[in-house]
């Protein structure tokens, strides 16, 4: 029996997939998964080849659902903008042009300018629970800071950030291989997707009439130079562009924060070391991302006959790059299964590689580093609430705790 027949990312391997990944790298590093509907790549060397070669391994299928949407979901999605090509699913020159525009929102200069706000907002959130002695870290911090930061950076009003966060988290389930508990839950997520699109459209309409010093206004100026009225096609493109910047801009960072605190506090010696040596914060942030990579699977599809891991594949073959497995590959990292915040910095594939390397990687790292510094300084006695059951978001390609109860 192939390991692909055993791979059960939404149930048996949801809470801890890493022993399975380790077995796969050892016994069958490339296997076909009926659940994912693709050949799963678990080794770092293969992952890097695929991620760097966008001509052979297209991103066109990146957002395809793992199971077809039922008619009721399609009906709800039809009420919004069509699910067409986006920055995430484009290749070649079209992707390069759009990426240049998207990256402006997340440039190093802009991230540096946002650092003061990140620190102030993180401090304010910690103030909100520091005297309580106990907190659900996901609800009160990890799911809030990244939303507030990306909302401010893009140009959403502060009073809209909570609604933006709630709807975008629900909308994300549509494109992440989510395990829905009922048809109604999936339908509600489709409604959230449409609400999120309309939320963005409202901002685009407002900024087109009265531009401000924000990312939305910059995108509008680039799409319709000279203040010309936006066409329906331009509006559709702007909504898609802003969505693909705003949504990943907080989902991944929230998971990184949750995974990071869970890992550090599960190994108290590592947390104590971080509190004693704040100079290790950059290493700790990178080790958290490597060891508990939030994005587990990237889909790709071959555009021509090619080979992966010594196996030949025809054009049109779907490939799933397992970033989480690659980042624990024993051939890429010494003591790969050991969590060590003193580990020297070394390139990994946490944020992808090649043309589709995540433009928000710098912003995510900055939030993790600032959060670790503040938490270690202000709450050095942090520890996990005993005997809690950690449940994870039920998706194929994104992994982070739903709740994380801490005390001090």
N, C-alpha and C positions, 0 to 999 in steps of 0.2 A: 504493500500500500504506500502511495506517495504521501509525503508530509503535507502536500497541498490538500489532501482529503481530511487531514486532521486539523488544519489551520482553522480556528474558530475565533476570529478577532473580536466578535461582539458578545461572546459568552465565555467560553473556557479560558481564552487568552486576553480578556479585557483587563482584569485587575493586575496581571503581571505577565506580559507577553515575552519577557526577556529569556527565560529558560528555553522557550520554544525557539526563539531566534538563535540562541546559542547552538541548539541541536541542529537547526537548519544549516547554519554556516559550516558545521562539522560534517553532516551527513548528506544534505541535499540543498546546497546554497542557492539553487535556482529551481523553483517548483511552481506548478500551475495551481492556482487557487480558484475553485468554483465560486467561492463566496465573493471574491474580488473580481472574478472574471478576467484575470490577467496572470502573467508569469511574474512571480515575486522574486525580486533580486535582493539578496541579503548581504553581499560582500561589498566592502568599500571600493575596491578597484573597479568592479563592474558599475557601481553606482556613479562613480566619477566620470567614467566614459560616457554613460548615458546622459547625465546631466549637462555635460560639456558639448555634446554633439546634437544640437537642435535640428540639424538637417536630417539626420537619420532617425532621431527619436523626437517626434513632434509632440507638442503640448496640447494639440487640438482636443484630446479627450480628457483633459485634466479635471473638468467639472462634470463629467458625465455621471449620472446616478448609477449606483451599484445594482439597483433593481429598477425597472421601469416605473415611472410615476403612474399611479392609477388615474382614471379619467377625472375624478373629482379634484385631484391635485392639479392636473393640467388645466382644468377649468378655472381654478383660482389663479394660477400663474398667468393665464391668458389675460387677466385683468390689469396686469402691469406691463412693463416693457418686455419685448421678446428676449429670450435667452440666447443672444447671439455671441459673436466673438468678443472676448474681453482681453485685457492685458495678459491675464493668466493663461488664456488658451491660444494666443496668437504666436506666430513664429516669424522669423525673417525680418525684412525691412519694415513691415507694418508694426511688428512688435517693437522694434528699435525706436521708431518714431514716437510711439505712444509711451514707451518707457522713459524716454528723455523728459516728456511732459510730466509723467507721474512722479518721477524721481525728484523733481523740483520741490515737491512737498516734503520730502524726506532727506534733503541734502544735508551734509555734515554741518554746514553753516546754520541751517534752520534747526537742526537737532540741538546744536550748542546754544542757540538763542532760546530754546525751549527748556533748557536745563534748570533754570531758576524756577520756572513754573512747576516742573516735575517735583523739585525739592519742596516747594511750598505746599503743593497739593498733597504729597506723600506725608509731610509733617502734620497737616491738618487732619488727614484720615487717621493717623496714629493717635493724635490728640483725642479723637472721638471715642477710642476704646482703651486707651492706655491705663485709665483708672479703674477699669472694670475687672481686670485680672483674668479675663477670659474673652475669646472672640472666635467667630467663624471667619477665618482669615479670607476665604474666598468671597463671601458676601460683603464683608466690610472693607476689604482692601484690594485683593487681587482682581476682582471683577469690576472695581471702580476706578482705580488709578489709570489703567491703560485707556479706558473709555474716556475719561476726562481729558487725558493728554491728547489723544488723537482727535477728539472733538474740537478742542481749542486750536490745534494745529491746522485742521482742515477749514474751520470757520463756523462750526455749529455753535449756537448760543449755549451758555452754561445751563440754562434752565431746560434745555432740550436733551442734555447728555444722557440722562437716565432712560428716557424713552428710546433714544437712539441705541443705547446699550442693550436694552431688553429686546427690542425688535431685531437688532442685528444678530444677537446671539441665537434667537429662534430661527431667523432666516438662514444662518450659517448651516443649520442641520440639513437643509435641503441639498446642499452640495458636498456633504461630508460623509455620506454613507451611514447616516444615523439609523439606529435601531428604534423605530417608533413603536410605542406601546399600543397605539390604536390608530385607525384610519383618521379619526378626528384630530389627533395630535399632529399628524402629517399635514392635514388640511390647514390647521391653524398655523403651522410653520410656513406654509405657502402663502397664507394671508399676511403673515409677518413680513415675508419677502416683498410682497407688493406694497405694504405700508412703508417699508424701508425705502423702496424706490420712490414712492410718492413724497416721502419726507425729504429726500435729496432733491427731487424735482422742485419742491417748494423753495428750497434754498437757491437753486440755480436760477429760478425765475426772479427771486428777490434780488440776487446779486447782478443779474443781467440788467435790471432796472436801476440799481444803485450799487455799483461796485465798491468793495472795501479792500483793505490790505489783508487779504486772506487767500488761501489756496484755491478756493472755489472761484473767486474772481479772476485769479491768474489763469485757471483752466479755461474759463469763458473767453478771456481776451485772446488766448492762443487758438481757440476753436473758431471764434468769430471776430477776427481783427476789425478794428474800426467801429466797434459797437453795433454792427449789423444785427438785426433780429435773428434769434436762433431758429434754425429750421427744426422740423420734427426729428430728422436724422441726427442733427447736432445735439439736440436735447437728449436723445437716446444714448448717444456716445458719451456725453458728459455724466449722465446718471450712472452708466456702467463703469466709467473711469473712477469716479468718486467712490462708488461702492467698493471697487476692488482695492482702493487705498484705505478706506475707513474700516472696513470689516476685518481684513487680516491684521490691520494695524492695532487691534486690541485683543482679538481671540488668542493669538499665539502668545502674546506677552502675559495674559492672565494665566494661561496654562503653565508657562515657565515659572511664574511666581509661586503658584501652588505646588508644582513639582519640586521646586527648589527648597521651599521651607519644609516640605514633607521629608525630603532626603536629608537635609542638614539636621533636622531635629530627630530623625530616626537614627542618626549617628552622632550622638551628643558631643563626642570628642571633636568632630569636625566643626560643629557650631561654636564650641568653646574656643577652638583655634581661630576661627574667624573673628570672634569678639576680641581676642587678644591681639590679633594681627590684621587690622583693617587693610593693610597693604595687599592682602590676599584677595580682596573683593573682586578684581577683574578675573583672576584665575577661578575663583569660586563661581562667578557668573558663567564662565565658559564651560566649566566642568558640569554644572547643573544642566546646561543646554545639551552637552554631549551625552551625559549619562541618562537623562530623562527627556529625550528629544520630544517636543510636543507634537510635531507633525510627523506621523509615522509613515505615510504612504504618499508618493507622488505618482500619478498615472502618466504614461507616455504611450505613443503608438508609433510603430516603425513605418517609415515612408518608403523603404526599399528593402530588398532581401539583405539580411545582415546576420551577425552572430553575437551572442551574449553568453559569457561564461562557458565557452566551448560548445554551445548548441546553436544550430542554424535556425533562423526564423524567416518566414516570408514577410513581405510588406503587408501592413495591416494588423500585425500582431500587437496585442496590448501588453504593456510592461508596467509593473508596479514597483517602483524603487522604494525599498524600505529603509528610510533614513535612520530610523531608530536602531535597526540592526547594524547598519553600516558603521554607525558611530560607536558601536561596541565590538567592532571587528578586531580580533586578536592580532591580525596581521597588520593592522593600521595603528594600534595603540598598545603599548606595554601595559600589563595589568588592566586590560580593557574592562573587566567586570568589577573593578575596584573603584569606588568613589573617593577621590582624593583631591581636595582643593589646592594642594600644593603642586599638582601636576603642571609641568611647563606647558605654556600655550602651544597648541598645535592645530593646524587646519582640520576642520571637520565639515560635515555637510548638514549642519543644523538648519541653515537657512538656504539650502540648495547650493548650486554652483552654476557657472556659465551664464548665459544670457538671462536666465530666469532667477538669478540670485536675488533674494528678497531685498527690495530697496529699503525696507523698514528695519533691517537688521541693526543698524546703528542706534535707532530710537529704542528698540527693544532692549538692547544691551545697556543703554544708559539708564533705563527705568529699573532694570534688575540691579545694577550696581548701586544706584542711589537708594533703592529700597533696602538692600542688604546692609549698607552702611548705617542707615537710620535705625533699622530694627536692631542691629547688633549694639548700637550705641545706647538706644533708649530702653530696649527690652532684652537685656542680656540673659535674663532668666527664662526666656521662652522655652516651652516644652510642649510636646503633644499631650492632649487630653488622653488618658489611658483608655485602652479597650475600645476605641472608636473604630467603626468599620468605614474604610475609605472606599467610596464608590466613585467610579470614573464616568465621564461623559461618554455615552454609548455611541461612539462613531468609529468607523473603520480607520480614518486617517488623521484623527486629532485626539490627543490624550492629555487630560488634566483632571484633577479631582473636582467633584461637584461641591464638596464642602470639606473644610479642614479646620477642626476645632483645636485651638491653642490656649494655653494658660501660662501664667507666670506669677 
